[in-house]
């Protein structure tokens, strides 16, 4: 299973290189595209619900930031066509977003910040030994001045992203990173070797699930639950700290697995997801049943 997941990841790396070349042309001159076409035109690296309008979903892509609505359209938020490899909102300030990755012209972005809902961006910090390319990036819900990013190991900022230090080694085969809603020192990692948890800001890690199956995504909902996708198991959830009692929510995804999750801050039953194929899905019953975003 781990070898199969590694092959899929290598396939995605190759696919992304071709997407970046193809998408640099006229397709990205469009201000709006159907959400279903994003999987054909680019790759999704992150999603987040707009807290000012929970019907609006931020979609961070290989070619810039979009906002999608249930009408099925994704509209460009910023004219910047940068590759947002890491993307995360500020849990306290609805207008503040953070990202990292690569500028359209090449190189690394370091940590960039938008304070106007994604319209304009500036570099806040190059990161430690940067400019960094944080593929995994998370702002702590428990303390939004604490930000973690993975680049040449695990890095941490304790002043809102301005200054960075090394927190420890990133777990081997790291895919995704999440932070506790209650304790800024508690982190969760989805890795090729399984789902992990750290209680000391990433200095040491231990299994969070008895099955050491590859995990493709992990996220906290801000209400005390951790969600993860395990290959061979599907979407699972547990209360923070109660990792002996995981609930399997859904295993009806076929050959798709989830790479990104986002939660509606108003409706706890509404979840959004993006798959490895950049299909965007939505659930209206807490993750048990899913439909294509934009469908009725």
C-alpha positions in Angstrom: 0.0 0.0 0.0 2.8 2.4 0.9 4.7 1.6 -2.3 1.5 2.2 -4.3 0.9 5.6 -2.6 4.5 6.6 -3.4 4.0 5.7 -7.1 0.9 7.9 -7.1 2.8 10.8 -5.6 5.5 10.5 -8.2 2.8 10.5 -10.9 1.4 13.7 -9.5 4.9 15.4 -9.5 5.3 14.6 -13.2 1.7 15.7 -13.9 2.2 19.0 -12.2 5.2 19.8 -14.3 3.2 19.3 -17.5 0.3 21.3 -16.0 2.5 24.2 -15.2 3.7 24.4 -18.8 0.3 23.9 -20.4 -1.5 26.3 -18.1 0.8 29.2 -18.7 -1.1 30.0 -21.9 -4.4 31.4 -22.8 -6.4 29.2 -20.4 -5.2 31.3 -17.5 -6.2 34.6 -19.0 -9.8 33.6 -18.1 -11.2 35.3 -15.0 -13.7 32.5 -14.4 -13.8 28.8 -15.2 -16.2 25.9 -14.2 -15.0 24.2 -11.1 -15.1 20.9 -12.9 -12.5 22.2 -15.4 -9.9 22.9 -12.7 -9.0 19.2 -12.6 -8.2 19.5 -16.4 -6.4 22.8 -16.3 -4.4 22.8 -13.1 -3.9 21.1 -9.7 -5.4 22.1 -6.4 -3.0 22.5 -3.5 -5.4 23.8 -0.8 -9.0 24.8 0.0 -10.6 27.0 2.7 -14.1 28.3 3.3 -14.4 32.1 3.3 -15.6 32.9 6.8 -17.3 36.1 5.5 -19.3 34.1 3.0 -19.5 30.3 3.8 -21.0 29.6 0.4 -17.6 30.7 -1.1 -14.7 28.3 -1.2 -11.1 29.5 -1.7 -9.2 27.2 -4.1 -5.4 27.6 -4.1 -4.0 26.1 -7.4 -0.8 25.6 -9.3 -1.7 28.8 -11.2 -3.1 31.2 -8.6 -6.0 31.6 -6.2 -9.7 31.2 -7.1 -13.0 31.4 -5.3 -15.7 28.9 -6.1 -19.4 29.1 -5.4 -22.2 26.5 -5.5 -23.1 27.8 -9.0 -20.2 25.8 -10.2 -17.9 28.6 -11.2 -14.4 29.4 -10.0 -13.4 33.0 -10.3 -9.9 34.3 -10.0 -9.3 36.2 -6.8 -5.9 37.6 -7.7 -4.2 38.2 -11.0 -1.1 36.6 -9.6 -0.6 33.2 -11.3 1.8 31.9 -8.6 1.9 28.3 -7.6 0.4 28.2 -4.1 1.9 24.9 -2.8 1.0 25.7 0.7 -2.2 27.7 1.6 -3.9 28.4 4.9 -6.3 31.1 6.3 -5.9 33.0 9.5 -8.4 31.5 11.9 -9.1 34.9 13.6 -8.9 37.4 10.8 -11.2 36.5 7.8 -9.3 38.8 5.5 -5.9 37.4 6.2 -4.5 34.4 4.2 -1.1 32.8 4.1 0.6 30.9 1.3 3.9 29.6 0.0 5.2 27.9 -3.1 6.7 29.3 -6.3 6.3 32.5 -8.2 5.2 32.2 -11.8 8.7 33.1 -12.9 10.4 30.4 -10.8 12.1 30.2 -7.4 10.5 30.1 -4.0 8.0 32.5 -2.5 8.9 32.1 1.2 5.9 32.9 3.4 3.5 35.4 1.7 0.5 37.1 3.2 -2.7 38.7 2.0 -4.7 41.0 4.2 -7.4 41.8 1.6 -8.9 38.3 1.1 -6.3 37.2 -1.5 -6.4 40.1 -3.9 -2.8 41.3 -3.2 0.2 39.5 -1.6 3.5 40.4 -0.1 6.4 38.4 1.3 6.2 38.3 5.1 9.3 36.3 5.6 11.7 34.1 3.6 11.6 31.5 6.4 14.6 29.8 7.9 17.3 29.1 5.3 14.9 30.4 2.7 13.3 31.6 0.6 11.2 28.6 1.7 8.8 26.6 -0.2 6.3 25.4 2.4 4.3 22.6 0.9 2.7 22.0 4.3 1.7 25.1 6.1 -0.7 25.6 9.0 -1.7 28.5 11.3 -2.7 27.2 14.8 -6.3 27.7 15.7 -5.3 27.7 19.4 -2.8 30.5 18.8 -2.8 32.2 15.4 0.6 33.8 16.1 2.0 30.2 15.8 2.6 29.0 12.3 4.2 25.7 11.2 5.7 25.0 7.8 7.7 22.1 6.3 10.8 23.1 4.4 14.2 21.5 5.1 12.6 20.0 8.2 9.8 21.4 10.3 9.9 25.1 11.0 7.9 27.2 13.4 7.1 30.9 13.7 5.8 32.3 17.0 5.3 35.8 15.9 2.7 35.5 13.1 5.2 34.4 10.4 7.8 37.1 10.6 10.6 35.0 12.1 11.2 31.3 11.9 13.2 28.7 13.7 13.6 24.9 13.3 11.1 22.9 15.4 12.6 19.5 14.5 12.7 16.9 11.8 9.6 16.6 9.6 8.2 13.1 9.7 9.3 10.8 6.9 7.0 10.8 3.9 5.1 13.9 5.2 1.9 14.6 3.1 -0.1 17.0 5.2 0.1 18.9 8.5 -2.6 20.1 10.9 -2.7 21.8 14.3 -4.8 21.2 17.3 -7.7 23.6 18.0 -6.8 23.6 21.7 -3.0 23.3 22.1 -0.5 25.1 19.8 2.1 22.5 20.7 -0.1 19.6 19.4 0.4 18.7 15.7 -1.0 16.0 13.5 0.8 14.6 10.4 -0.5 12.6 7.5 2.4 10.5 6.2 3.1 7.6 3.9 3.7 5.5 7.0 0.5 6.5 8.8 -1.2 9.1 10.9 1.0 10.7 13.5 0.6 13.1 16.5 3.2 15.3 18.3 2.6 16.8 21.7 5.8 18.9 21.8 5.6 21.2 18.8 7.0 18.6 16.4 10.1 17.5 18.4 8.8 13.9 18.6 6.0 12.0 16.9 3.9 8.9 17.7 1.2 7.0 15.9 -2.3 8.4 16.2 -4.0 5.4 14.7 -3.4 1.7 15.3 -3.4 1.0 11.5 -0.1 2.2 9.9 -1.8 2.8 6.5 -0.8 5.8 4.3 -2.6 8.9 5.3 -3.2 11.5 2.5 -4.8 14.3 4.6 -5.4 15.4 8.2 -7.3 18.4 9.4 -9.0 19.8 12.6 -12.4 21.4 12.5 -12.0 23.9 15.2 -14.7 22.2 17.3 -12.5 19.4 18.8 -12.4 16.8 16.0 -9.6 15.5 13.9 -10.4 14.2 10.4 -8.1 12.1 8.2 -8.1 10.0 5.1 -6.4 6.6 5.3 -5.9 4.6 2.2 -7.8 1.4 2.5 -10.0 2.8 5.2 -11.5 6.1 3.8 -12.4 9.2 5.8 -12.2 8.9 9.5 -12.7 11.2 12.5 -12.1 11.2 16.2 -12.2 13.7 19.1 -8.8 15.2 19.9 -7.0 13.0 22.4 -9.4 10.1 21.9 -7.5 8.2 19.2 -8.7 4.8 20.3 -12.2 5.7 19.1 -11.9 6.6 15.4 -15.2 6.7 13.5 -15.2 5.7 9.8 -17.3 8.3 8.1 -17.1 7.1 4.5 -15.2 4.6 2.3 -17.2 5.2 -0.9 -14.6 7.2 -2.9 -13.7 4.5 -5.5 -10.1 5.0 -6.6 -10.1 8.6 -5.4 -8.5 9.7 -2.1 -8.8 13.0 -0.3 -5.9 15.5 -0.3 -7.5 18.6 1.2 -10.3 19.2 3.6 -12.2 22.4 4.7 -15.0 23.0 7.1 -18.0 25.4 7.0 -17.6 27.7 10.2 -21.4 28.1 10.4 -22.7 24.7 9.5 -20.8 21.9 11.2 -22.3 19.3 8.9 -20.8 20.8 5.8 -17.4 19.7 4.6 -15.5 20.3 1.5 -12.7 18.2 0.0 -10.4 18.0 -3.0 -9.1 14.7 -4.4 -5.8 13.7 -5.9 -7.4 14.4 -9.3 -8.4 17.9 -8.1 -12.1 17.0 -8.1 -13.9 19.3 -5.6 -16.5 17.5 -3.4 -19.0 18.7 -0.7 -20.7 16.8 2.1 -23.9 18.1 3.8 -24.0 15.4 6.5 -20.6 15.6 8.3 -18.6 13.6 5.7 -20.7 10.5 5.3 -22.1 11.2 1.8 -20.4 13.3 -0.9 -21.4 15.0 -4.2 -19.5 17.0 -6.8 -19.2 20.6 -5.8 -21.6 22.7 -7.9 -24.1 19.8 -8.4 -27.5 19.5 -6.8 
